[in-house]
Amino acid sequence: MQLLFTLPNKKEVVMKEILYKDLKKFCRPDKLTIGAAVDYLETLIVTKNLNIVEKFLSLLLLRQQCIGDVLSIPSNKGQTSIQISYILKTIGDIEDRTKTIKVNDVKYELSFPTQFNCGDSDFIFSLIRSIEIDNEEIILSEVTREEHAQILNTLPKSLYNDLGNFVNASQNFFDFTVIEGRKKLGIEEVTLNVLSQEFPHFILKLFYILSENDYRQMIFTLSRRMKDISFLMNCTFVEIEDYYNLYKEEIERENESLQKQNIN
């Protein structure tokens, strides 16, 4: 099933649901590289040509819809809960930042990167949104890997300095607050830089919600009541959690009834 979300900048984004079976990949963070995890999450984004801020907001909305609105985050007073809706409100609408560089009659439009920084040395080049040659525009996120590699090999060396200058002049645009500090709750402010590796790490933590044992236990428990395992695996976590709580209430009522019968 596909979902439609509207971002703060009014852009509509189509996403695939993240299902319970998909969460198995995130049960062992130590077994999953940051690159592989990010690549998998990006396969859930159907809409093309998004920058990483738009992808981040899309994944927040997906997490809210399919897993739940509540996050557990560390504070000075232990784990505390915060809502994704609050994070989305805190972020608000992020202003786009673009600059056009002209080198040898070729125009390079620079903006927010289209790729997350997972340690790839070529990450910086994803700041190049498009290249215009003889009035023909090439959108870099639309080309094949082979074409992309060819384009990078032909970039003028002077553009490297232009990219560095763009980053230095745009730091305020690349930083944004996702969680405001709350002294009474012991919550420190969380500010992310979209160019850092910390940015994709924060996104991945949104999906690290179950241990391997918890993942198996929920399915094992529900399979006693609902025999179709395939159906359960293709549910969202929100649905699984709802079924789990309903079954738990049913068992508690049955136990309560048995206790009353034994008393009588």
N, C-alpha and C positions, 0 to 999 in steps of 0.2 A: 504493500500500500504506500502511496505517495502522499506527502503532506505539503501544504502551501503556507509559507510564512511571509509576513511583510516586515521588512527591516525598518529601523528608524529613518533611513534615508528614502523610504517609500518604495524601495526596490523589492519586487516579489521573488521569492526563492523557493524552488521545489526541492524537497528532501525525501529520501527513502526513510521509512521507519527503522529504528534500531531495535532489534528483537532480542528476546531473552537468549537465544542461541548465539547471538553476536557478542554478548557480554562475556562469554567464556574466554574470549581472546584477552580480556582485560583482568582476569582473575589472578594472573601471575605477571605483574609488571616487570619482574626481574627477568622474565623469559621473552619479553617483547621490546624490541628496539624502538626508540622514539620515532625513527623514520618510518618503520613498518606500521606503528600504531597510527601515526598521522595519515599515512597513505590510505589506511583502511577507512578512517573516518571521512576522508575526502571522497571516497567512493559513494558515500551516502548523500553527497551534495550533487543533485542532478543539474541544477542551473550552472552554466559555465561563465567564465570571465569574471569571477569574483576576486577581490583582493582579500588579504588574510584577515582584515578586520571584519569584512562582510561574512567570511567563512566562520570566524569566531562567533559572531552574533547568531549566525544560522545554527551552529552547533549548540549554543546555549539554549535556543528555542527548541531544538530537537530534544535535548536533555530534559528540559522542563516538561515537554509533552509526553515523552515515552518512558522516562525514568522517575520524574517527579520534580517538584519545584524546590524542595528543601535540600540544602547542602550542609554537611557537617564540616566545620573548619576549626583549626586549633586557635585557642586564645590563651591569655595568661591565667585564666581560670578553668582551663580544660577545654574539651570539645564543646562547641556551641553551634546552634543551627542558624542558617541564614537562607533567605529565599533567592532564587534566580531572578524572580521578578524585581527584587530590590537591586540586584546587580545590574540588570538591564536598565533600570531607572537611573542608577548612579552613572552608568556609561553615557546614556543619552545618545544623541546623534553626533557622530564624530565627523568633523569637517574634513573634506577631502583636501589633499595637498598635491598639487601638480606643478611641474616646471618643464618647459621645453628647451632643450639644448640643440643648437645647430652646429654640426661639424661637417665641413666639406659638402655643403648643400643637402645634407641628410639631417632630418629632424628626429630627435629622440625625446619622447614624452616620459618623464619620470613621475612616479607616484608611489602610493603604498605598495609594498611587494605583493606578489601573487602567490609566493611560496613561503612556507614556514621555515624558520631557521632551525634545521635539524643537524647542523654541523657540516653541511655541504659547502665547500669553498666557493661554489658558483651562486650561492644564495643571493649575494649582493646584486647580481644582474637581474633578479626578478623585480627590482625597482623600475626597470625599463618596461613601461606598459605597452608602448608602441613605437614603431619606426616608420617614418614616412620618406619614401624615395620616389622622386619624380611624380609627386601627387598620389602615389599608391601607398596606402597605409597597411602595415603588417602588425597584427595584434599578436604579441609573443605567446600569450596563453592559448592561442588557437593553433599554433604550428605543431608539427610532430617533433619527437625528441631529436631525430636526425637533423631536421631543419633548424631546431633551436641550437644544437651544437654547432652547426655551420655558421649561424648568425653570430654566436659568441666568439667564434674564431676570427671573424672579420671586423670586430669592433675596434675602432681607433683607440690607441693607447691613451690619448688625451681624455677620453670619456671616463677613464678610471678616476681621474682627479675630479671630474664633474660630479660623479656619483658620490665621492667622499664629501665634497662641498655641499651637495644636496642633503646628505644625511646630517652633517653638522649644523646646517641652517634650519633643519626641520625637526630637531629633537623634541621641541614642545608638542609637535603634532604626532610624534611617534610614541609619546608617553600618555597613558590615560589611567585613571583610577577606576578599579573594578569594585573595591570594597573600602568604604570610608571608615576611618578609625572611630572606635567607640570606647572611651576610657572606662565607663561604668561596667561594660561587659568584658573589658580586657582584650578587645579586638584592635589589632594594629592595622593601619591603612595598608592596602595592597595596591601598588601601582605597577603596571606592566609596560615594558617597552616592546613594541611589536617586532623589533629587529633582533631581540634577544632569544636565546634558546629557552629562557624561563617562560616565554609566552606559550609555546606548544606544550611545555610541561604542565602549566596551569590548566590548559584545555584537557589534557589526558586525565588529570586528577578528577575531572567531572564524571568520568566513566569508570573509575576504579572504585566500584561500590560493593563488590562481593569478593569474598575469599573463595578458593576452590571448594572448600568444605560447605560453605553457605550456599554456593551455587548448586551443588549436588543435593544438599539437604532439602531445599525448597522443592525441587522436582520430585525427589523421592517421597516426600510427605504428600504432595498433591496427587501423585500417581496412585495413591491408595483410594482416592476419591474420584479422580478423573483418569481413566485408563489410556486415553489417547495422548501419548507422550509427544507425538509430532505436533499436535495442536498446542500443547503447552509451550514447546520450544519456539513456536512461531507467534507467541504472544509478546506484548511489550512487558517490561518490568512492572509498570503501573498495573497492568491487568493481572500478572502473576501475583503481585503483592495483595491485590484485592481478593483473588481466589484463595490465597493462603490465609488471609484474615477471616474470610467467611468460613473456611473449613475449620480453622482454629475455634471460632465461636460455636460451630456446630458440635465439635468434640466436647467443648466445655459444657454445653447444654446437655449433651448425652450423659456426661459424667455426673452432672448435677442431678439429673433425673434418676440415675442409678443409685446415687447416694440417698435420695429421698425414699426410693423403693426399699432399700436395705433397712432404713430407719423404721419404716412402716412394717 
